[in-house]
Amino acid sequence: NGIEKYPKLRFPEFTEPWRDIKLSDVSSYRNKRTTVSKVKYVSTENMLQNYAGLEPYTEDIETDGIAIFSNDTLLANIRPYLKKVLKSEFNGACSTDVLAFSPEQINPDFLYSLIAQDKFIDYVMSGAKGSKMPRGDKSHIMDYATSIPTEEEQQKISSFVELINNRIAAQTYYIELLKKYKRGVISKLLNGTLAFDSCSDMELKRVGDFCEVQMCKRIFKEQTTPIGEVPFYKIGTIGGKPDAYITRTLYDEYRKKYSFPRKGEFLISCAGTVGKCVLYNGEDSYYQDSNIVWLRNNSAEVTNEYLFMLVSNVDWSTLNSTTITRIYNDNLRDLSFYIPPVSTQKKITSFIFSLMRRIDFEQEMLEGFLQEKAGLLQQLFI
């Protein structure tokens, strides 16, 4: 259109305007098939959300897919809004649900930075087809209009972005190490192989022998409104932002007449994302019956904090021979844990909770890095 384009933020040695292109001018889709070891295979399952990279497979078995090469940019094309984008570090293969962009007459790192942006993902979603499992339209994607600078400026920008990506990767790795350490400690507590204070006096207790499974009184859809006085949480919103409310009058009546969680107890999701545990801190809120329950702890020998730590780390997928899609009351009652003396429980929970707070702190730092990167990319690119 004759209008010269320049980025808002630029290295001072570059002054030339950027040239307009479509993605198809600098990239094409890989489409030839090959067979590789699964350790060199990329699918929507092992790509991480929010541009976080890849969790490689470990199985050394032959796997068929679309041939990919080092420096290709890969985009998970099912639910693109999950932002699963990475630059391949190896020759291998990907599933047909992953789009492999071959760089042509463009710096491979610059191509990756163009695609690994919210602006690009928003464009992909604007042409996506399907509601529950949207998929990007391949022709629409290749029509993406943008601008690029000279090769020298592409390299300079790519090197700068790589420094940011390396810092984000290091922070992500550190968080994963902390989480792995926490899982390891709790796993040993669950099977009774770790004792604090050299304490060997740990008794295996069944949850149903000292806890009751309780739930709120049923709330019907017609009793809720999208805006109101008291939040009503369902399995999809527990621990997050509510999308339904009930009246103060109904809340006060039901809380007085029927079972209701006490401050310090924790709520458990029994459907959807099963096993999600959220501490109840005493706030005015109500919860969906049967899908959200809590344990009424009747024992002075087990603290709620210790019970929360144990239950929130149960791997529900291993309890039954088939994948569990719902936690029933008996599943909770039949849980068994090794229980040390209360004094030791308090030390353990203090340690684990401090570790959880550290993980939350490091996660907030990571979110800050990601926001800073997004802001810089908006100014470094057109």
ZIVENLIN-V749627 format. One record per backbone hydrogen bond with DSSP energy under -0.5 kcal/mol. NH is the residue of the N-H (numbers start at 1). CO is the residue of the C=O. E is the energy in kcal/mol with one decimal. If there is no record, write none. Layout:
NH_CO_E + NH_CO_E
This chain:
4_2_-0.5 + 5_18_-0.6 + 8_379_-0.6 + 9_379_-2.4 + 14_11_-1.8 + 18_5_-2.8 + 19_148_-2.5 + 21_146_-2.7 + 23_144_-2.0 + 24_142_-1.8 + 25_22_-2.0 + 26_22_-0.5 + 26_23_-1.4 + 27_23_-0.8 + 28_102_-1.2 + 30_100_-2.4 + 34_65_-2.7 + 36_63_-2.7 + 38_61_-2.0 + 40_37_-2.3 + 41_38_-1.8 + 42_93_-2.1 + 47_43_-0.9 + 48_53_-2.8 + 50_82_-2.2 + 51_83_-3.4 + 52_49_-1.1 + 53_48_-0.5 + 53_85_-0.5 + 55_46_-3.0 + 56_54_-0.7 + 61_59_-1.4 + 63_36_-3.2 + 65_34_-2.4 + 66_94_-3.1 + 67_32_-3.5 + 68_92_-2.1 + 71_88_-2.7 + 72_69_-2.3 + 73_101_-1.9 + 74_86_-3.4 + 75_99_-2.3 + 76_84_-2.5 + 77_75_-0.5 + 77_97_-3.0 + 79_77_-0.6 + 79_134_-3.6 + 82_79_-2.3 + 83_80_-2.4 + 85_83_-1.2 + 86_74_-2.0 + 88_72_-3.1 + 88_86_-0.6 + 92_68_-1.9 + 93_40_-2.1 + 94_66_-2.0 + 95_42_-2.0 + 98_95_-1.7 + 99_75_-3.2 + 101_73_-3.3 + 101_99_-0.6 + 102_28_-3.3 + 102_100_-0.6 + 103_101_-0.5 + 104_26_-3.0 + 111_107_-2.5 + 112_108_-2.2 + 113_109_-2.2 + 114_110_-2.0 + 115_111_-2.0 + 116_112_-3.1 + 117_115_-1.8 + 121_117_-2.2 + 122_118_-2.9 + 123_119_-1.5 + 124_120_-2.5 + 125_121_-2.6 + 126_122_-1.5 + 127_123_-0.7 + 127_124_-1.1 + 128_125_-1.0 + 129_135_-2.7 + 134_131_-0.6 + 135_129_-2.2 + 136_77_-1.1 + 138_136_-0.6 + 141_137_-2.5 + 142_138_-1.8 + 143_139_-0.9 + 143_140_-0.7 + 144_141_-1.8 + 146_21_-2.4 + 148_19_-2.2 + 154_150_-2.5 + 155_151_-2.3 + 156_152_-1.9 + 157_153_-2.7 + 158_154_-2.7 + 159_155_-2.4 + 160_156_-1.8 + 161_157_-2.7 + 162_158_-2.2 + 163_159_-1.3 + 164_160_-1.4 + 165_161_-2.8 + 166_162_-2.6 + 167_163_-1.7 + 168_164_-2.2 + 169_165_-2.8 + 170_166_-2.3 + 171_167_-2.0 + 172_168_-2.6 + 173_169_-2.4 + 174_170_-2.1 + 175_171_-2.1 + 176_172_-2.1 + 177_173_-2.1 + 178_174_-2.1 + 179_175_-2.5 + 180_176_-2.6 + 181_177_-2.4 + 182_178_-2.4 + 183_179_-2.7 + 184_180_-2.3 + 185_181_-2.3 + 186_182_-2.5 + 187_183_-2.7 + 188_184_-1.8 + 189_185_-1.7 + 190_186_-2.6 + 191_187_-1.7 + 192_189_-0.6 + 193_188_-1.8 + 194_188_-1.2 + 198_195_-0.6 + 199_196_-2.3 + 200_198_-0.6 + 202_200_-1.9 + 203_339_-2.2 + 205_203_-0.6 + 205_337_-3.2 + 207_335_-3.3 + 208_333_-2.8 + 209_206_-1.8 + 210_207_-1.6 + 211_207_-1.7 + 212_296_-1.8 + 214_212_-0.6 + 214_294_-2.8 + 216_292_-0.5 + 223_220_-2.1 + 224_221_-1.9 + 225_245_-2.0 + 229_246_-0.7 + 230_246_-2.3 + 231_284_-0.6 + 232_244_-2.8 + 233_231_-0.5 + 233_286_-3.1 + 237_234_-1.5 + 238_234_-2.1 + 240_237_-2.6 + 245_225_-2.2 + 246_230_-2.5 + 251_247_-2.2 + 252_248_-2.7 + 253_249_-2.1 + 254_250_-2.7 + 255_251_-2.6 + 256_252_-1.4 + 257_253_-2.3 + 258_254_-2.5 + 264_280_-2.9 + 265_262_-2.4 + 267_278_-3.1 + 268_293_-3.1 + 269_276_-2.2 + 270_291_-3.4 + 271_291_-0.6 + 272_325_-0.5 + 274_272_-1.6 + 275_269_-3.0 + 276_273_-1.1 + 278_267_-2.2 + 280_265_-3.0 + 281_279_-0.6 + 285_283_-0.8 + 286_231_-2.5 + 288_233_-2.1 + 291_289_-2.7 + 292_288_-1.4 + 293_268_-2.1 + 294_214_-2.2 + 295_266_-0.7 + 296_212_-3.3 + 296_294_-0.6 + 297_295_-1.0 + 298_210_-2.7 + 298_296_-0.6 + 302_299_-0.6 + 307_303_-2.1 + 308_304_-2.8 + 309_305_-2.1 + 310_306_-2.0 + 311_307_-2.9 + 312_308_-2.5 + 313_310_-1.1 + 314_311_-1.6 + 316_314_-1.2 + 318_315_-1.5 + 319_316_-1.2 + 320_316_-0.6 + 327_270_-2.4 + 328_326_-0.6 + 331_328_-0.9 + 332_328_-1.4 + 333_329_-2.5 + 334_330_-2.2 + 335_332_-1.2 + 337_205_-2.4 + 339_203_-2.9 + 339_337_-0.6 + 340_338_-0.6 + 344_341_-0.6 + 345_341_-2.3 + 346_342_-2.3 + 347_343_-1.2 + 348_344_-2.5 + 349_345_-2.9 + 350_346_-2.0 + 351_347_-2.0 + 352_348_-2.8 + 353_349_-3.0 + 354_350_-1.8 + 355_351_-1.8 + 356_352_-2.4 + 357_353_-2.3 + 358_354_-1.8 + 359_355_-2.2 + 360_356_-2.4 + 361_357_-2.4 + 362_358_-2.6 + 363_359_-2.4 + 364_360_-2.2 + 365_361_-1.9 + 366_362_-2.1 + 367_363_-2.4 + 368_364_-2.0 + 369_365_-2.2 + 370_366_-2.5 + 371_367_-2.2 + 372_368_-2.4 + 373_369_-2.5 + 374_370_-2.4 + 375_371_-2.3 + 376_372_-2.4 + 377_373_-2.8 + 378_374_-1.7 + 379_375_-1.0 + 379_376_-0.5 + 380_376_-2.7 + 381_377_-1.8
